[in-house]
């Protein structure tokens, strides 16, 4: 061994400590360090440093560090940054006077923090992950609780006809960032949850996310019978029986895990109805602590319970048949002194007749939480309309459902190249300044060449990923090579989200002759990159996947339109950092918020969107375009036709001509002004730091 070779055992221990905290994933030097240690291995393990280190022996890593001395400096810099971060006593929460004196406990069914930890499906999980990261960044006393899924969410294969083929992976938790929580004597920390007269044992795991601990619950234990082991097998897998069992483990097991670790939250945040059973467990605790009946127990817990709804369609809220709910909750009813109807009334509309009315998890939350919110201003309005009859006699504008507009974690989603440009031209700490701060006006003064070069770097990364994914798919299926016509100077439109029917992924292809005519008359080509999964049980959504795939094989679009297989955080990050335009065309007002467009704007991309979700708040007139009108239609068909017409007009008259309007140096100056406006107007207002601060001021602290 060379004299300047670092000690292998010590080096591996340092790297493992860094890999064991997902904090590295949103640091500019995080991913580049792991890639520099073993570039090919980094790709093979799907950007998972825990798995990467398991593949490498200490001597090999030490030799690599000796070979490239800069690696030691990069590792030391990250270690020092992490130490400062964890020890900082001047966080936003400190400067705000520590408005939360106790602890916030946040419950969600999924968490999307980084692609290396596949415990998420889509928007709700990504939002939860960003919420956790911002809670860490601003120094909020915060703990998160969820489930740990052995098979994660469905992975997507697309066959030669464009059909979505579901695939599930059996994850080895030892190769992920999670670690089992242990108690005295090193014994595993486990809790018990009653499931249909049986005791389900649940292991508690921990994931470190900067200053925040994320605790995840797992039923796949040898001491459980097979039918209980499989409760946490798949995210959103199985039918209603599996779902209600998962939600019992999340809610009841989550509270018991919190107690087993000696934690006493002062605020409980239920992120969507999946976690509403936690308040049944808290009612049980209050009854054991002397509450005189369920009404008094509810009074004790309501004030510090926060519920966030994400679903503007009533049918989208978790509901269980009354017999199923009674079978699974009879243990609680017996202990609480409730009969069947008394129990079921907790998940029904007030004074609703019994019979076959389902048990609704959102209504359970509304019965047991004082603080209720939607996730955008428009969604707050829709929620007050949907649930106004819960508060019979109240005018709609007095229904106590407010809103906190979602945000996204800017350090996780803004591209490194753009961040470097902004760092070079804006004062230090620019990203943490409120929207009213003059620093944001300085974005307009950043040189056009620098913004365009950063955007081009993101585009190159996106195209590389798209080609790799499509090449791998075709090789697996034995298909011919893709007729790739992606070009960096061509207008690139992106569309990526869950393929649910109301999101209308194929709207742009609804009048193919008109689209082809627009493209034929355009001053330059257009290319469109798609990504997205349909739920395995959503046949209409799966048909949309196939529709988009088949449209991409139209002779006039071959090589210019691509559906990227297996949408995940890696694909999402590349798309939002690389596209020129983000297409979003849900049926208004069915999009609660949507956050992907926020990420695009933060990277200088321009939204072309229906005025739904967050966009009515984000659109400034100079940072993108609108599609359609903010009004009602007599039918879905009329709405689709009107919105398609508006989309085609926008593309032909505004979007395509402006992109190809270039000066003598080849730069689209007016387009670049809009890019800067997008960065300037969206980054401060839709950063998840602002979102979490809003929760603190308006929902957490009042509780």
Secondary structure, 3 states (H helix, E strand, C coil): CCCCCCCHHHHHHHHHHHHCEHHHHHCCCHHHHHHHHCHHHHHHCCCCHHHHHHHCCHHHHHHHHHHCCHHHHHHHHHHHHHHHHHHCCCCHHHHCCCCCCCCEEEECCCECCCCCCCECCCHHHHHHHHHHHHHHHCCCCEEEEEECCCCCCCEEEECCCCCEEEECCCCCHHHCCCEECECHHHCECEEEEEECCEEEEEEEEEEEECCEEEEEEECCCCCCCHHHHHHHCCCCCCCHHHHHHHHHHHHHHHHHHHHHCCCCCCEEEEECHHHCCHHHHHHHHHHHCCCCCHHHHHHHHHCCEEEECCCCCHHHCCEECHHHHHHHHHHHHHHHCCCHHHHHHHHCCCCCCCCCCCEEHHHHHHHHCCEEEECCHHHHHHHHHHHHHHHCCCCHHHCCEEECCCCECHHHHCCHHHHHHHHHHCCCCHHHCCCCCHHHHHHHHCCHHHHHHHHHHHHHHHHHHHHHHHHHHHHHHCCCCCCCCCCCCCEEEEEECCCCHHHCCCHHHCCHHHHHHHHHHCCCCEEEEEECCCCCCCHHHHHHHHHHHHHHCCCCCCCCEEEECCCCHHHHHHHHHHCCEEEECCCCCCCCCCCHHHHHHHCCCEEEEECCCCHHHHCCCCCEEEECCCCCCCCHHHHHHHHHHHHHHHHHHHHHHHHCCCCCCCCCHHHHHHHHHHHHHHCCCCEHHHHHHHHHHHHHCCC
